[in-house]
Amino acid sequence: AQSVTQLGSHVSVSEGALVLLRCNYSSSVPPYLFWYVQYPNQGLQLLLKYTSAATLVKGINGFEAEFKKSETSFHLTKPSAHMSDAAEYFCAVSGGGSYIPTFGRGTSLIVHP
Amino acid sequence: EAQVTQNPRYLITVTGKKLTVTCSQNMNHEYMSWYRQDPGLGLRQIYYSMNVEVTDKGDVPEGYKVSRKEKRNFPLILESPSPNQTSLYFCASSRPPGQGAYEQYFGPGTRLTVT
């Protein structure tokens, strides 16, 4: 069975600082990988996804993620945090031998002025 | 507009009173799923459906029922709600996961309180 680990339930950064949200997966074969964002009082929406076309994936709102097979990681980054980035972020995996998508526990991003 | 709708958005009920949360999608997706979200526990899958008349248990199915009689609808039924089912519920749909990088589309959520 595949699993997803998000390191850190909360990440706090200052406005303008680098954002790094960590995601590691376990899968016997390269899966499909996703990052979702959940703004307060809303459902989840897709931020970006890895489709094997390129290891560096660009998403909405300036976020990007890099697939590293050797490290089984798919960390999410943004060079400069904005107050509007404050939200819950979920890493998810599907495929890789399992049909059912698996979500990480989520990381709450807090942005300080 | 492609969307997943859920109703009601907010519900306060009492222990033991049967309730149904509806979910509908207009994207002709085969796969639909229900999740509950609780603080510190992330998203936990309750039930999922690969297609019409095909449903299966997720990680936390106890106390819930589902049905998939039509492709677009996937209602969640709580036959006898209990306070530990107080949570935020999300419905989601997608093309068949695992067959491609198909993201899930989420509804806006239903906040349920059982007293």
Interface residues (C-beta under 8 A of the other chain):
Chain A: S9 Y32 F34 Y36 N41 Q42 G43 L44 Q45 L46 K49 Y50 T51 S52 F90 A92 S94 G95 S98 Y99 I100 P101 F103 G104 R105 G106
Chain B: V4 S33 Y35 G40 L41 G42 L43 Q45 Y48 M50 G58 F90 A92 S94 P96 P97 G98 Q99 G100 A101 Y102 E103 Q104 F106 G107 P108 G109
